[in-house]
Amino acid sequence: MQKLSDTAVAELANSHFDIPDPIKRLECMIAPTQEGGIYYTSPSDDFSRPGRMWWSVPLEVTEFTTWREKTTVFHEGVPGHHLQAGQAVFARDVLNRWRRLACWVSGHGEGWALYAERLMGDLGFLDEPGDRLGMLDGQRMRAARVVLDIGVHLGLPAPERWGGGTWDAAKALVFLRANVTMPDTFVLFELNRYLGWPGQAPSYKVGQRLWEQTRDAAAAAARAQGQEFDLRAFHARALGLGSVHGAASEHHVHGLGLADGARQALCAARAGDGAQLDFGLAELRVLGGDDEVAHHRQLAATPQRKASHRGDDRLVHTAHAFPVARDELLLVGLG
């Protein structure tokens, strides 16, 4: 896994992504626990502790099937969580400390990681049939747990095939076992996770869809302007926003595939529809250039605006800047 991760970082940094040197260090680790989870931890503020992928291996599990793990490395590492979280930590010039080190919206972050898996297939990194099957198997598992989550937590009727009546933990376990390919120890870990974390499983798939739709919309907007869509630039600018909730992310990155003039025109049109335009400096540079940054700093100096800014003029996004609807709170979590 470490060799695969190192290779992915090296190849992607030279072609499809802008990866600063501190982010190129990523460690694959066996976790000190044995519950069965696979997860990622972000680097420290100064990168003295690198980002790490962790495999929590049950005692009875003594081997892994590599065809399933390749897509996991892309999900947890690069271009998945590590690239996304590492970019936020690195962006100290444009993101405040909370947004770099503490902010995590599950739909945005986990949606990006699922998007990253499919992207690696599109880029040719999963061309070997077994590796592609591993990615598709993982996507099947993510779809199955959406059914489980919604059915159990909303008390919906279960199909007769899965026992009829109302969805419960026992029916969910039978359903999950029939729709995943993993040792039963891992299945039980996953089931307990979904039973105790309502809404987290759907947030992955909702977030993935938003990332794919936003990319496709940006590409269509570029074509409408007679421009070539720059996917690498789109990813760099989108990740530069840090973690935001779905509506804000979709609005902010919709025009990232466009040149500056077309992007400003698109944002002006969206603003005319009542879109929220209270951006941080990273967003302002993306959407309006340095002149817009200077204008926002001037506004920040006025008495009524000072409360929303840090002393160093970096915008602190308060609750009004990215309003979250009540139902969207289900998509927020540290997952």
HULINRA-V402152 format. One record per helix or strand of 2 or more residues. SS is the DSSP state (H for helix, E for strand). FROM is the first residue (numbers start at 1). LEN is the number of residues. If there is no record, write none. Layout:
ss:SS from:FROM len:LEN
ss:SS from:FROM len:LEN
This chain:
ss:H from:2 len:12
ss:H from:21 len:4
ss:E from:26 len:5
ss:E from:38 len:4
ss:E from:51 len:5
ss:H from:66 len:11
ss:H from:81 len:10
ss:H from:97 len:5
ss:H from:106 len:17
ss:H from:129 len:25
ss:H from:160 len:3
ss:H from:169 len:11
ss:H from:184 len:12
ss:H from:200 len:25
ss:H from:231 len:9
ss:H from:246 len:8
ss:H from:260 len:13
ss:H from:281 len:8
ss:H from:290 len:11
ss:H from:303 len:4
ss:H from:326 len:6
